[in-house]
Amino acid sequence: MSDTKYTAPHMMLHWLIAVLVAIQIAFAGGMEAAFDAKFEGIEIGLGWSSGAIFHAILGASIGILMVWRLGLRLTTQIPPPPEAPRLIQTVSRMTHWLFYGLLIAMPFAGAAAWFIPSQIVGTAHAIASKLLIALIILHIAGAAYHQFIAGDRSVLRRMLAR
């Protein structure tokens, strides 16, 4: 492995999960409507038309891929963090570990909210989704900081195939 690049599996999982999370966010409304209908006593089932099954399959897929990515992260070398002030490095580390935690826990919380059913767990899942969006924005802002403000053009290249 290069000191400055992630391995191909790291990159593939990063971008695949990013795309799946973007799709999940874009189509979350279908699951929210299905969840609300369930709590109003409207029988909707897990049909494709409700969006619930799509959301559940995508969420489970993200969770499985994140467990794989965590295993890879813990068992292979990764490039060292770029030079940055200590606060920025701390925020970066926290952001990445929160990504792992949220994207592994959220499918379990979503399943529990649906199958128990639990309004409290559903609310926790919804709050976690807002936190996830904030982390995504912070992650993109961090990459932009390194690229455009700190002038460290290698940060984005670390996660790109070429």
N, C-alpha and C positions, 0 to 999 in steps of 0.2 A: 504494500500500500504506500502511496505517496504521502509525504508529511503534510501536503497542502490540499489533498482531495479526499473525499469520502469514497468508500468502495462502491462498486456498481450496485450491490444489494441495498446499501444504505440510501443511495440516490433514488433507486427505483421505488423503495418503500416510502421515502419522503414524498415524492411527487404523486404516487398513487394515492396515498392517504390524503394528501392535500386536495386532490381532485374529488375524492369521495366525500371529504368533509364539506367542500364547497357545494357539491350536489345535495348533501344532507341538509345544509343550511338553507339552500334555495327552495327545497321542497318540504321543509319541516311543517309547513302549514297544514298539509294533509293529515299528518299524524296528530297535530294539535286538535284539529276538527274531530278526528276519530276518537281521541281521548275524551274530549268534552262531550261528545255524543254518548259515549259509554257511560259517563257519569250522570247524564240526564236520563239514562235508561233506554236510550234508543239503540236497538240491536243493529249493529253494523258489521259484526264479524271482523275477520282479518282479511277481507277481500282486497284485491288490487285497487278497486275503485275508491276505497277509503284512503289509500295512501299508507295505511298502517303497515302492511306487509312489506312494502318497498322500504319504508323507513327502518323497520325492524331488521331486514336482511342487510341493508347498507350499514346500519349501526353495528350489527354483529360482525360484519366483515371488517369494519374499521377496528373494532376491538381485537379481533384475531390478528390483523396485520400489525397493530400496535404492540401486542405481546411478542410477536416475531421480531419487530424492530427493537423492542426493549432487550430481548435476548441477544440480538446482534450487537446492540450498544454496549452491553455488559461483557461480551466475550470477544470483541474485536477492538483493535486500536482505532481511534478517530483522530483527525487533525487537532492540534492544540488550538485553543481559542486565540483569536487575533489580539494583538496588543490593544488594550483599551483601559480606561480608568477602572479602578476596582469596583466602583458602584455599577458600572455598565456590565462588567463581567459577572457580578453577582446577580443582577437582574436577568441577564442572559441565561445563566445556569438555572435559576428559579423558573423562568419561563419554559425552558425545555423540559424540566422535570414535571412541571404542572401539566404540560401537554401530555406526557406519558400517563400521569395519574388520571387526568380527566378523560382522555380518549380510551382508556381501559375501563374506567369505572362507569362512564355514562351508559354503555350498552346494558350493563347489569342493572343500573338504576332505572333505565327505560323499561326493561323487561319486568322488573319488580313492580313498577308503577302500573303496567298494563295487566299483569297476571294476578297481582294480589287482590284487587286493584287498590292503589293508594294515591290519594290526592297529594299527600305530603311528599311522597317520593317523586311524584310527577312534578311538583313544584320545585323540588331540589334539582331534578333533571333539567327543568327549564332555566333555573338560575345558573346551573353549570354551563348551559349552552350560551348564555350571555357572557359568562366568564371566558369561555372558549373563544368567542368572537373578539373579546378584548385582548386575549393572548395572541390571536392571529394578527390583529392590528399592531400590537407591540412587536411581534416577530418581524413583520414586514418593515416596520419603522426602524428596527435595529439593523436589518440588512441595508436599508436605504441610508442610514447613518454611516455605516462603514463604507458604503459605495460612494456616497456623494459628499459627506462632511469630513469624515476621517481620512478619506482618500485611499482606503484599503480595498483596492479593486479585487483582491483575491477571495474575499468572503463569499460573494455570489458564485464565483467560479468553483468553489469547493464542492458545491452541490449540483453542478452542471457537468454533463458527460464530457464535454470538450474543454 
